Amino acid sequence: MSNSDPLETLRVEASCSVCLEFLQDPVLIECGHNFCRHCITRWWAGLEGSFPCPVCRKSSRRRRLRPNRQLGNMVEAARQLRAAKRRATGSEFGSTACRA
């Protein structure tokens, strides 16, 4: 990944690879990847006996979801930084600069 924008790098790392949004209620699965609890639960819906990771495809025999509270706190900080950057640049609701 490019080092061009650290905030963009943080946004990507704090995003769920299923929904592509900021992680919500992040959980860690056996292979070490993190997902929104809702996303991985939905991804595994209807499966029995083998539960593959959406990223690396490594399967586990049980639906073991471990809460990742530290990552959740980091995701919240990333959300706040992104919102602050949007407010500072005027990009949240369009530019605030005069266009006359």
C-alpha positions as CSV (number, residue, x, y, z in Angstrom):
1,M,0.0,0.0,0.0
2,S,1.2,3.5,-0.8
3,N,2.3,5.9,1.9
4,S,0.8,8.9,0.1
5,D,-2.0,9.5,2.6
6,P,-1.8,8.1,6.1
7,L,-5.4,8.9,6.8
8,E,-6.5,6.9,3.7
9,T,-4.2,4.0,4.9
10,L,-5.9,4.1,8.3
11,R,-9.3,4.1,6.7
12,V,-8.5,1.0,4.6
13,E,-7.1,-0.8,7.6
14,A,-10.1,0.1,9.7
15,S,-12.6,-1.2,7.1
16,C,-14.4,-4.5,6.9
17,S,-13.4,-6.5,3.8
18,V,-17.0,-7.7,3.4
19,C,-19.0,-4.4,3.6
20,L,-16.0,-2.1,2.8
21,E,-17.2,0.3,5.5
22,F,-15.6,1.2,8.8
23,L,-15.7,-1.9,11.1
24,Q,-18.7,-2.0,13.4
25,D,-18.5,-4.2,16.5
26,P,-15.2,-5.8,15.1
27,V,-14.5,-9.4,15.8
28,L,-11.5,-11.5,15.2
29,I,-11.8,-15.0,13.6
30,E,-9.4,-17.9,14.0
31,C,-7.2,-17.0,11.0
32,G,-6.5,-13.5,12.5
33,H,-8.7,-11.4,10.2
34,N,-11.2,-8.9,11.6
35,F,-14.8,-8.3,10.4
36,C,-17.9,-6.5,11.5
37,R,-19.8,-9.0,13.7
38,H,-22.9,-8.7,11.5
39,C,-21.0,-9.2,8.3
40,I,-19.2,-12.4,9.2
41,T,-22.3,-13.8,10.8
42,R,-24.2,-13.1,7.6
43,W,-21.3,-14.5,5.5
44,W,-21.4,-17.8,7.4
45,A,-25.3,-18.0,7.5
46,G,-26.4,-21.5,6.6
47,L,-23.0,-23.0,6.7
48,E,-22.4,-26.1,8.9
49,G,-19.1,-27.8,9.7
50,S,-16.7,-25.5,7.9
51,F,-16.5,-21.7,8.2
52,P,-14.1,-20.1,5.6
53,C,-12.5,-16.7,6.0
54,P,-13.7,-14.3,3.3
55,V,-10.2,-13.0,2.9
56,C,-7.8,-16.0,3.1
57,R,-10.3,-18.8,2.7
58,K,-8.8,-20.7,5.6
59,S,-11.6,-22.8,7.2
60,S,-12.3,-23.4,10.8
61,R,-14.6,-26.0,12.3
62,R,-16.4,-23.6,14.6
63,R,-17.8,-20.1,14.5
64,R,-15.5,-18.6,17.0
65,L,-15.8,-14.8,17.1
66,R,-13.6,-12.9,19.6
67,P,-14.5,-9.2,20.2
68,N,-11.7,-6.9,19.3
69,R,-12.3,-3.9,21.5
70,Q,-9.0,-2.2,20.9
71,L,-9.5,-2.3,17.2
72,G,-13.0,-0.9,17.8
73,N,-11.5,2.1,19.6
74,M,-9.0,2.7,16.8
75,V,-11.8,2.5,14.2
76,E,-13.7,5.2,16.2
77,A,-10.6,7.4,16.3
78,A,-10.3,6.9,12.5
79,R,-13.9,7.9,12.0
80,Q,-13.4,11.1,14.0
81,L,-10.2,12.0,12.1
82,R,-11.9,11.5,8.8
83,A,-14.8,13.7,9.9
84,A,-12.4,16.4,11.2
85,K,-10.5,16.4,7.9
86,R,-13.7,16.7,5.9
87,R,-14.8,19.6,8.0
88,A,-11.4,21.3,7.7
89,T,-11.3,21.0,4.0
90,G,-15.0,21.8,3.4
91,S,-15.5,18.5,1.6
92,E,-18.3,17.2,3.8
93,F,-21.0,19.4,2.1
94,G,-19.0,20.7,-0.8
95,S,-16.4,23.4,-0.8
96,T,-16.9,26.4,1.4
97,A,-14.7,28.6,-0.9
98,C,-16.3,31.4,-2.8
99,R,-16.7,30.4,-6.5
100,A,-17.4,33.9,-7.8
